[in-house]
Structure formats: C-alpha cells, structure tokens
Amino acid sequence: MAKRKGKGPTPKAEDRHWHGKRQKARAVKSAKRTGTPTLGPGSRGRADDAADRPGGTGRPAGARRANGEVPELVTGRNPVVEALRAGVPGSALYVTSGTDDRIRESIQLAADRRIPLLETGKNELDRLTDGAVHQGIALQVKPYRYAHPDDLLTGTAPLIVAVDGITDPRNLGAIVRSAAAFGATGVVVPERRAAGVNAGAWKTSAGTLATVPVAQATNLSRQLKAYQKAGCFVAGLDARGGVTIADLEIASGPFVLVVGSEGKGLGRLVAETCDMLVTIPMPGKAESLNAGVAAGIALYEVSRLRS
C-alpha cells in the first residue's frame, strides 16, 4: 500500500488566512461588550463617531468593567460644574453645546484638569444617560479605588474611623471631611449595604477624598477584631454609652472610632465587638445627631485628647 504524502508541518495560527479576520471579530465583540471609546486623555472627539467606529458604542468609557462596576454619570449644568469645582475626578465630559456660562466653565475646568471632552448630539446623550435630564452636559466619574483596611494602620498611633449602616453618600463625604480635618489616617466602610464613594460623597468631602483613603471591609465586625489584635482600642459612638467621648483618655493611642447611622445607630454585632460604647452629651432637646455631625464632634474631642 502506497504511503500518503504528508502536507508538511501545521502552519501557525497567525499564518492562516482566517486568523486576522477572527482576531478582528473578537476585538470588535470585546469592545462592544465593554463600550470603551478609543479616545486618549486630553483628546477631543465625538461620542457619535465613537459609536460608528468598530468597537465603539458611544457609551461612557469603560461602561462596564470586568467586575461589573459601572462608572457614574453626573448630569445637569449645575451638578456638573459643582462636581468639577469640588475636584470630583472625571474620565470624560460629554457636551452638546457650549452656549451656557456653566457649560463653558465646565469645559474650562475639564480642560485644566486634562479631562477628555467629547462632543455629542442630544439623542446620543439621552441614550448615554438613560433618559436623565442632562441639559446638554454629563460628567463621567472615575470609579473609586478603595484601600485595603490594613493600609490604614500607619504610624505609631493610627486614628481610624469606621462607619456602620450609613447609606447616604453625603454623610460619608462629611465624615471623610472631618477625618481629614482632625488627622485620621483613613475611613473604613462595609462592602455591602452601605454608602460608597461616588460623586455625592466627593462633593460633600470638599475634595478631601483625594487625601484621606477609604477602605472597604467584607465584614465590619471581623475587621474591627483585626484592628483590636493590631493593638487598637475600638470605641463605638452610641447614645447608650456610659462614658463621654471627651473623657476617653485611651483615645490618645491607636484608636478606632465607630460611627453608626442616625436612625438605627450601631448594629448589634458591631456594638458587641467594640471595647466600649461612648456618647456625646446633649443637654438640648435633640434626640440624635446626623452621622456626619456626630462624627465631626467626636473627632474633635479625640483630636483634643491626642494633642
């Protein structure tokens, strides 16, 4: 029986005629899935054009990342210019026209901070913002990069603020602002069912989120126990506390202050984990304080003790 003649070595994938087409198809499919316009920092382009390019859908840059996180869009002339004034980090500014003073100021602020400017039509901006009232302008906010809780254990006597049950990002921003004012090394928030760092938190923090790290804890009670093992004294701010925060001299060392929500206060497990519950004396008629206000008062007293 005659032997069949071989066809030679198998060609590499990149040498085959279909390889280039398949690679291009994969790239287009991937780009459509992520919705990432191919516009670099400081560039000026059109979101409509991005929708027409292979792999561009006109959605905000990196509209959906591998972890499912969707960048936030701030819409409206006043919200956008206020966010830019407050130093909210943006990754793109979408505009339909520049005839309004606030829009022109937003464009100038974005240019000063090298935020890419993308001109787009009204219909396209309607789609990008899911029909929200945008008034011809929208700012895409960069997703916040959280620190690791252990990273806040800096110096010989770290001061950490942990928040429990706070769902309003404006309260979180106010707490971060107070943490910056009184020398805290960072803020810890629960990973779930709690406010995270978004545009609202950035605006209320008055830019201090750029200097005070915020960490996420998968389990807040477990993280507080880890801080205790690291040598920190953990005190929960609670109306049931038997000691006033101004008298807690141990706060001069490594210290964690836990702040709960205005309505529910500290959760049961978190309260049980604390070494002590402390309170703010209120001779007035108010039953409770806003979480941001309470944190500011408590941190002032802690700062006074530490000085």
Sequence and secondary structure as in RCSB ss.txt:
>XXXX:A:sequence
MAKRKGKGPTPKAEDRHWHGKRQKARAVKSAKRTGTPTLGPGSRGRADDAADRPGGTGRPAGARRANGEVPELVT
GRNPVVEALRAGVPGSALYVTSGTDDRIRESIQLAADRRIPLLETGKNELDRLTDGAVHQGIALQVKPYRYAHPD
DLLTGTAPLIVAVDGITDPRNLGAIVRSAAAFGATGVVVPERRAAGVNAGAWKTSAGTLATVPVAQATNLSRQLK
AYQKAGCFVAGLDARGGVTIADLEIASGPFVLVVGSEGKGLGRLVAETCDMLVTIPMPGKAESLNAGVAAGIALY
EVSRLRS
>XXXX:A:secstr
        S   GGGSTTHHHHHHHHHHHHHHHHT     TT EEEHHHHHHSTT  SS TTSS TT    EEEE
SHHHHHHHHHTT  EEEEEES   SHHHHHHHHHHHHTT  EEE  HHHHHHHTTT   TTEEEEE     B GG
GG  SSS EEEEEES   HHHHHHHHHHHHHTT  EEEEESSSS    HHHHHHTTTGGGTS EEEESSHHHHHH
HHHHTT EEEEE TT SEEGGG GGGGSSEEEEEEBTTTBS HHHHHHSSEEEE    SS S   HHHHHHHHHH
HHHHHH 
